[in-house]
Amino acid sequence: MGSNLQINKEIEKYINDNSLKLHPVQREIIKYNENLGEIKKMQISISQCHFLHLIIKIYNPTNILELGTFTGLSTLTMGLAMNKNAFLTAIDKNKDTSNIAKNFFIKAKLEKKINLIVRNANESIKDLIKNKKIYDLIFIDADKENYINYFENSLKLLNKSGLIITDNVLWYGDVVDKNKNDKLTKIIREFNSFVYNDHRVESLILPLGDGLSVCRKI
Ligand SMILES: C[S@@+](CC[C@H](N)C(=O)[O-])C[C@H]1O[C@@H](n2cnc3c(N)ncnc32)[C@H](O)[C@@H]1O
């Protein structure tokens, strides 16, 4: 079996310093989040930004859906990478962080390409299904307790061969720690095993940031 390199902070910095350059507004969001204390860890990592950028450039989705926007880093990353005819719908229930995110979208001149719906994702996603909306790429990064729910509903909203990308599936590495059996760790393990056994998709887990699950609808 091939062995993988252990990524420490130094290597991570080296990778980030030698990968794609961030847009000034992406950098501004990261700087803003740094002053938020503990909750700053909610944002996606820089390596995940680069991955989302590249996959959108290669795959060229026209309709993107995001569940869980926070202050807008993942949303803006995808918005900046998508083509000029593409559209992104983002959903987050938090009014305050959504207002902050919207200001960043305006700064990046993307406010016409991104619609941020401030609402509970569970309710919102049901409406999208009812209205027969279809997406090429769905990024799941909202409450972990609903991950399986979001995944199931995303499959109903996804084009054939569409992608579902889900964040935090390695949960700080706790998924492999037998001593960690708290509610959220168990939920993430359950999600990973659900996706792995789901024959409607082919999936892989990438060790980027806190772990990204990438699924293609078959
Ligand atoms: C991990 S953060 C998202 C981070 C974001 N993708 C980024 O790159 O900065 C999770 C977000 O999900 C939102 N959220 C949690 N539960 C939700 C729900 N039931 N419906 C909608 N949004 C929810 C929170 O308000 C929070 O902003």
The ligand as a MOL file (V3000), in Angstrom:
LIG
                    3D

  0  0  0     0  0            999 V3000
M  V30 BEGIN CTAB
M  V30 COUNTS 27 29 0 0 0
M  V30 BEGIN ATOM
M  V30 1 C -19.6820 25.5270 8.9890 0
M  V30 2 S -20.6150 26.9800 8.7650 0 CHG=1
M  V30 3 C -20.5200 27.2350 7.0140 0
M  V30 4 C -19.1700 27.7580 6.6020 0
M  V30 5 C -19.1100 28.3290 5.2080 0
M  V30 6 N -19.3450 27.3130 4.2170 0
M  V30 7 C -17.7770 29.0370 4.9630 0
M  V30 8 O -16.9960 28.6090 4.1030 0
M  V30 9 O -17.5010 30.0120 5.6710 0 CHG=-1
M  V30 10 C -22.2370 26.3740 8.9880 0
M  V30 11 C -23.3470 27.3800 8.6960 0
M  V30 12 O -24.5720 26.6400 8.6370 0
M  V30 13 C -25.6010 27.4380 9.1480 0
M  V30 14 N -26.6730 26.5420 9.5950 0
M  V30 15 C -26.6700 25.6590 10.6210 0
M  V30 16 N -27.8310 24.9970 10.6840 0
M  V30 17 C -28.6070 25.4720 9.6690 0
M  V30 18 C -29.9080 25.1810 9.2020 0
M  V30 19 N -30.6810 24.2550 9.7720 0
M  V30 20 N -30.3690 25.8610 8.1280 0
M  V30 21 C -29.5950 26.8010 7.5240 0
M  V30 22 N -28.3570 27.1100 7.9200 0
M  V30 23 C -27.8590 26.4570 8.9700 0
M  V30 24 C -24.9660 28.2390 10.2880 0
M  V30 25 O -25.7070 29.4230 10.5070 0
M  V30 26 C -23.5480 28.4610 9.7670 0
M  V30 27 O -23.4270 29.7270 9.1760 0
M  V30 END ATOM
M  V30 BEGIN BOND
M  V30 1 1 1 2
M  V30 2 1 2 3
M  V30 3 1 2 10
M  V30 4 1 3 4
M  V30 5 1 4 5
M  V30 6 1 5 6
M  V30 7 1 5 7
M  V30 8 2 7 8
M  V30 9 1 7 9
M  V30 10 1 10 11
M  V30 11 1 11 12
M  V30 12 1 11 26
M  V30 13 1 12 13
M  V30 14 1 13 14
M  V30 15 1 13 24
M  V30 16 1 14 15
M  V30 17 1 14 23
M  V30 18 2 15 16
M  V30 19 1 16 17
M  V30 20 1 17 18
M  V30 21 2 17 23
M  V30 22 1 18 19
M  V30 23 2 18 20
M  V30 24 1 20 21
M  V30 25 2 21 22
M  V30 26 1 22 23
M  V30 27 1 24 25
M  V30 28 1 24 26
M  V30 29 1 26 27
M  V30 END BOND
M  V30 END CTAB
M  END
